[in-house]
């Protein structure tokens, strides 16, 4: 079992609550079934990867439909089956809208799903940690219209994407951005910025239509058509991009924070942060934690114990643990993705 990789997800878990981190990364127990938000985000990422990899929009959407063709065990009622179909429709409509929205953006894909596994370096001494390596997976390295290289990160969110919203303000100090920025440079990509590409989950839901005895709930396809119209009427509400710059001083500060977090986790203390039990959402481990259940040799109902990797989010990515010249414009083995001789534009 991998125990020495320090990923953004692991650091976020520890900072949220050390006890939560203990359950996730020491006891290695996780929820057996991911919730709809995680499923939807994963499905959208897969669809975007298909588009960036050269598939047509029709092919990418067909891939989404195939992924949703098998019903999960919980979809055992008509209502649940329809909810599953609605979720699939949301993914397809957002994927289609994304392609429409950014078709003329003149951004070229240089690399996708770029995994990294790099030394954690003490910023004061330059020595590599004997406990940790930093790891993660960058959605894409892209070349912007003006020629600059950038890290591109896709996110699905329910937050407000208005240009002056707190969502973007928080990203100015977000550690994941600094993490991936430094990793991209260590892999030889002379990135100058981060392009955050966001898709907002719809707030509208299927509604009742018709009158009297003819009143019924919208089908998934009817809901999807209405969602498409809503996106067309207010695209900025659903789809937004912003550059998130990083100064060298920001990166220096993050290097110190990264080292300090690694030291704190290595100490192994698993105290509770009770402010994180129900806010901003109910912790998946609240029942276990509040009941003082010993999970050392027992896996509670609804959970599974990871047996191969503590970081399943790193699966299926292009892996590169080498360190290239950080001033290179593009690594020698990196090429712009093309289809029929033309650079893919996203």
N, C-alpha and C positions, 0 to 999 in steps of 0.2 A: 504494500500500500504506500502510495506517495505521501510523504508527510512533510517534505521540506520545501514546498513551493509556496511562495508568498504572492498571491494573486490579489487583484482589486477586490474581488468578492470576499476573499478571506479577511482582508483588512477591514472591509465594510462591516462584516459580521462581528468582528472583535470590537470595533468602535461602537457599534450599536449596543452590544451587551456581551461581555466576556463569557457569561454562562451560555448564551446562545451559541457563541463560537465553540465552546466546549462540546455541546451537543452535535454541532455540524461537522467539526473538523478533528476532534479528539475521539469522541464516542462514534463519530461517523454515521449518525442516523439522520435520515431525511424523510420528508413526506413521501408516501408511496405514489401519490397522484398530484401532479402539479395543477394549480388552479388555472382558470380561464385566462387571466392576464399573462401568465408565463407562457401558456400554450400559444396564445395569439401572438405575443412578441416573437417567440421562436419561429412560428410559421411565417410571419412577415419577414424575418431575417432570412429564412431559407428561400423565400420567393425573391427577395432582393438579390441574394447571392446568385440565384439562377439568371436573373436579368444581367447582372454584372459579368457573369460567366459567358454570356453570348446567346442565351436562349431568347426566343421571341416572347412577347407578352402573352400570346396565346399558350405557348408551351409552358411558361412559368405558372400561369393560372391553372392549366390542366394538372400540373404537378401539385398545386395546392388542393385541387378537388380530389386527386388520388389520395393524398395524405389524410383527407377527411372522409374517405369512402368507408373506412372501417369504423363502426360505432364503438365508443368506449363502453365499458361495463356499466357505467352509471346511466347511460342513455337507454333506459328500459321502460320509458313511458313516452306517449306521443309528444308531451310537452318537452321532455328532455331531448328527444330526437330533433324536434324543431329548433331547440336552443343550439344544438350542435350544428345544424344547418345554417343558422343565423351567424354563428361564429365564423364558419367557413366563408360565408358571403362577405362579412366584414373584411376578412383578410384579402379576398379577391378584389373587392372594390377599392380598398386602400392601396393595394399593389398597383392596380390599374391607374388610380389617380396619381400615384407617385411617378409612374412612367410618363403620364401626360404632363404633369407639372414641370418636370425637369428635363424634358426631351431636348431642349435647346440650350442646356447649360454649358456645353462644351467642356465637360470634365472627362478626362481620360483615366481609365483604370490602369494602374501600374501593378498592383498586387492585391489579392483578396484573401481573407481569412488567414492572415499572417500570424502564426503563433510564435511566441518567443520564450526562451528559457535562458536567463542571463544571470551573471553573478550579482549578488547584492553587495555593494561596495561601501565601506565606511568612508564618508565624505571627509573625515578629519585625517585619516591615515592612508587612504587608497587601498587598504587591504580588503580582500573578499571575505564575506561571512563564511564561517564553517558550519553554520546552521541552516541558512536560507539561500535560495535562489529566487529571483523574481520571475514571474511567469504571467502569461495572459494571451489574448487573441485579439488582434487588431482587425476591425471589419474590412478596411481597405486602405491602401495607399493610393492617392490620386494625384494627377497633375492638373492644376487649375488652368483656366483660360489664359492667365498671364504667365504661365510657365512654372510657377512655384509648386513644389511638392507639399502635400498635406496629408495628415492622418484624417480619415473619414470615419465617423462613428454614426451608426444608425440607432435611434432610440424610439420606442413607442411609449407614450405617456398619456395620462389623463389631465395633465397640468395645462394651464393657459400658455399658449405659444405666442402671445402678443410680443412684439419686439422689446418692450420695456417691462416685461413681466419678471417676477422673481425667479422663474425657471432659468432664464438666461443669466440673471445676476449671480445665481448660485454657481453656475458653471465656471464663472471667472475664478473660483477658488476650488473647483472640483479636482480631487486628487487623481481620478482615473485619467483625466486629460493629460496631466503632467506625466503620469505613469507611462501612457502609451506614446507620448511625445518623445520621452527619453529612450524608450525601447526601440522606436522606429529609427532614431538616430544611431543607436548602438548596432542595429542591423544593417546600417549603411545607407539609409534613406535620409537625405539632407532636408527633412521637413522643416517648413517655416511657420506652419500654423496648423490648427485643427478645424475641420469643417464638420460641424454638428448638424446632422440631418434627422429631423424629427417628424414623426407621424402621430397625430393625436387620435386616440381612441374615441369613437363616436359617443356622444351623450344621448342621441336619439335611439329609441328602441322600437321594436315592432308595435304597431298600434291597432286598435279595433277600427274596422271600416265597415261601411254599409249601415243599414237602418233596420230596426225591428228584428224580425225573425231572420233577416238576411245578414245581420251583423256577425262578423267573424274577424279573427285576427289575421293580419297580413301574413302571407307566406314569406319564407326567407328570400325568395327572388323579388317579390314586391317590395319588401323592406330594402333590399339591396339597391333596387332602382331608385327608391326615395333617397337613400344615402348618397348615391352618385349625384343626384340633383343638388343635394345640400352641399356636397363638396364643390361642385361646379359654381354654386352661388357664392361661396365663401372659402375659397381655397386656402387663404392665409390662416384660417382657423384650424385647418387640418394638417397642412404641410408647411414646414418652415425650415430654413437653413440659416445658420450664422457661423461666422468664423470666430473661434475662441483662441486668441493669441496667448502665447506664453513668453514672458521676458526671461532672460537668463537668471535674473534674481529670483523669479518664481521657481525655476527649476532647481536652483541651489537650495532654496527653502524646502522643496519637496524631497530632495535627496536626504536632508537631515531628518525630515519627518518619517521617511521610509525606513531609515535605519532605526529610529527610535521605536517605531511600531513593531519592527521585527524583534527588537530586544524585549519589549513589553509582552508580546505573545509568547516568546521563548521562556519567560518566567513561569508560565503555566497557571497563573492565578485565574480563577473562574468565578469571580464575584458577580452578583446580579446588578443590572441596571433596571430598576423597577419602573423608571420613566418610559421604558421601551416595551412594556408588557402589552399595552393596547393602543399605543399611539406611535406612528400614524396609522398602524393597523394591528390587528391582534396577532401576537407572536405565535408561530406554529408550535412552539415548545411550552406554551404557558401552562397547559394541563400537567405536563410532565414535571415542569419546574416547581409549580405550586404544590404538587403532591409529593415532592422529594422522591420520585421514582428512580431507583438505581438502574441505569441503562448499560452498565458494564457488561452484563451477561444476558440482558433481556431487551428485546426489541418491542416497544409498545405497539399496540394495534394501530394501524394506519401509517406505520413507518417501515422503512427498510434500512438495513445496514449496508453501507457501501463497502465492497470487498476488493475492488480493483483500483479505483482512483478517487481521490477526494475532490477532483476538479473535472467533472464530466463536461463542463462548458468548454474545455480545451480540445475535446474530441473533434475529429474531422477537419482539422486545420492544416495549412501548410506550415511545417515545423522548421525553424531555423534557429539554432543555438549559437551560431558563429557570430563573431564581431568583425565588422568591416570598417573600412576607412570612413569616419563620420563626416568627411567633407565630400564624399562622392555624391553626384547628383542622382544616380540610379545604380543599384548593384548590377554587376555584370550579368547575372543570371535572371534579371527582372526584365520583362517585356510588357509593352502595352497590349492589353487584351484586344483582339480584333475579330471581326466577323466579316467574312467575304472581303478581306483586305482593308476594311475600314475600322478605325479605332472606335471602341464602344463608348458612347456618350451617355452620361447619366445625369 
